[in-house]
Amino acid sequence: MGLDYKEIGKRIASRRKALGMKQREVSELVDISDTYMSSIERAVSIPSTEVIMRLAIALKTTPDEFLVGTARYEGEEWKNVAELLRPMEAKRLEMARGLLTWLLEQKL
């Protein structure tokens, strides 16, 4: 079971629109270009785990909402996880992405 980036992009766009935000506003909050934001929503680009986490924070939800279609966490714990990813270099972020992808695929 892989991630469906077209669905992820649709979920991000849907959440952004539900909050009445423009792509430019979100891209500024997440510190990515407008073009990259548009590419994520259209599934032209695959966002890193860190970008997914920053999008979730900017759009006041959890990464689960984008990745699997449900916002499962009521508390703030997901923000703590996002903050752990922020200082990581590219190699460690890729490892974290792999781990998170694996966790999402597990039937718990």
C-alpha positions as CSV (number, residue, x, y, z in Angstrom):
1,M,0.0,0.0,0.0
2,G,1.6,3.2,-1.2
3,L,0.7,6.8,-0.7
4,D,-1.7,8.4,-3.2
5,Y,-0.1,11.8,-3.9
6,K,-3.0,12.9,-6.0
7,E,-5.3,12.3,-3.1
8,I,-2.9,14.0,-0.7
9,G,-2.8,17.1,-2.9
10,K,-6.6,17.2,-3.1
11,R,-6.8,16.9,0.7
12,I,-4.3,19.7,1.2
13,A,-6.2,21.9,-1.3
14,S,-9.5,21.1,0.3
15,R,-8.3,22.0,3.8
16,R,-6.7,25.2,2.5
17,K,-10.0,26.2,0.8
18,A,-12.0,25.3,3.9
19,L,-9.9,27.8,5.8
20,G,-10.4,30.4,3.1
21,M,-6.7,30.6,2.4
22,K,-4.9,31.2,-0.9
23,Q,-1.9,29.1,-2.0
24,R,0.3,32.1,-1.6
25,E,-0.6,32.6,2.1
26,V,0.0,28.9,2.9
27,S,3.3,28.8,0.9
28,E,4.5,31.8,2.9
29,L,3.6,30.2,6.2
30,V,5.3,26.9,5.2
31,D,8.3,28.7,3.7
32,I,8.0,27.1,0.2
33,S,7.5,28.7,-3.2
34,D,4.0,29.4,-4.7
35,T,5.0,27.1,-7.6
36,Y,5.9,24.2,-5.3
37,M,2.7,24.7,-3.3
38,S,0.7,24.4,-6.5
39,S,2.7,21.4,-7.6
40,I,2.0,19.6,-4.4
41,E,-1.7,20.2,-4.7
42,R,-1.7,18.9,-8.3
43,A,0.5,15.9,-7.4
44,V,3.3,17.1,-9.7
45,S,5.7,17.2,-6.8
46,I,5.9,14.8,-3.9
47,P,6.3,16.8,-0.6
48,S,8.9,15.7,2.0
49,T,7.8,14.6,5.5
50,E,8.9,17.9,6.8
51,V,6.8,19.9,4.3
52,I,3.8,17.7,5.1
53,M,4.3,18.5,8.8
54,R,4.7,22.2,8.2
55,L,1.6,22.2,5.9
56,A,-0.4,20.5,8.7
57,I,0.7,23.2,11.2
58,A,-0.1,26.0,8.8
59,L,-3.5,24.5,8.0
60,K,-4.3,23.7,11.7
61,T,-4.7,20.0,11.3
62,T,-2.6,16.8,11.5
63,P,-0.5,15.1,8.8
64,D,-3.0,12.2,9.0
65,E,-5.7,14.4,7.4
66,F,-3.5,14.7,4.3
67,L,-1.9,11.3,4.3
68,V,-4.9,9.0,5.1
69,G,-7.9,11.4,5.1
70,T,-8.5,11.6,8.9
71,A,-7.4,14.0,11.5
72,R,-6.8,11.6,14.5
73,Y,-5.1,13.7,17.1
74,E,-7.0,16.0,19.3
75,G,-4.0,17.3,21.2
76,E,-0.8,19.0,20.2
77,E,1.5,16.0,20.2
78,W,1.9,16.0,16.4
79,K,3.4,19.5,16.6
80,N,6.1,18.1,18.9
81,V,6.9,15.5,16.3
82,A,7.0,18.2,13.6
83,E,9.4,20.3,15.7
84,L,11.8,17.2,16.0
85,L,12.0,17.1,12.2
86,R,12.7,20.8,11.7
87,P,16.5,20.8,12.4
88,M,17.2,17.5,10.6
89,E,19.4,17.4,7.5
90,A,18.1,15.9,4.3
91,K,19.5,12.4,4.9
92,R,17.8,12.1,8.3
93,L,14.6,13.6,7.0
94,E,14.5,10.9,4.2
95,M,14.9,8.2,6.9
96,A,12.1,9.8,9.0
97,R,9.9,9.9,5.9
98,G,10.5,6.2,5.3
99,L,9.8,5.4,8.9
100,L,6.6,7.4,8.9
101,T,5.5,5.8,5.6
102,W,6.1,2.4,7.1
103,L,4.1,3.3,10.2
104,L,1.2,4.4,8.2
105,E,1.1,1.1,6.3
106,Q,1.0,-1.0,9.5
107,K,-2.3,-2.4,10.6
108,L,-2.3,-1.6,14.4
